Amino acid sequence: MSNEHIFIVDDDAGIRDAIRMLSEAAGLRARTFPSAESFLADPVPKRGCVIADVRMPGMNGLELQEEIGRRHPQLPVIIITGHADIPLAVHAMKAGAVDFLEKPFDGARLMESVRRATEMGSKTRSRKEESRTARRLLDHLSQRERSVLDRLVQGQPNKIVAHELGISPRTVEIHRAHIMLKMDASNLADLVRAVLLAQNA
């Protein structure tokens, strides 16, 4: 990674600084930008990976991802999202984002995603294996669990899922806990990523 950087694009200075410190603590070089526009105007060669927030004033994270795809197609993107932005994050991953992280995100998880993004050379092979693993895990879900999962992945809150399926919110929570366990997931972002991977298996 001699010429590579972690490019952090977020209008929240606190988030930018936190990710920069995490990156530098892991021995990675980081550059921060308060907007998508400032990142795109930066003349430094773009090698490494981009971490971008979905919601920013001006150009948002999805629009930035599309522009990066045009200008720097070899530059992987990781999307940061709030819970309400899960459908947008799903769209980002379908458009080629390496991963997305739901706020508040875990530092170790972030660095794992960064390492995966910066190892794109061997990623095709590992992605296929991840897809097969995700497919196997999904196959262990019951039909009701899959129905719950499909709605969670769409960003629906527990109450809406409960209403659509004719069950109580508490039952949705129980199903969700079982799904997390079966899918070996620690958060909703893990679940969404697994579903998208399984679709490519």
Buried (B, 14 or more C-beta within 10 A) or exposed (E): BEEBBBBBBBBBEEBBBBBBEBBEEBEBBBBBBBBBBEBBEEEEEBBBBBBBBBBBEEBBBBEBBBBBBEEBEEBBBBBBBBEEBBBBBBBBBEEEBBBBBBBEBEBEBBBEBBEBBBEBEEBEEEBEEBBBBBBEBBEEBEEEBBBBBEBBBEBBBBEBBBBEBEBEBEBBBEBBEBBBEBBEBEBBBBBBBBBBBBEEB
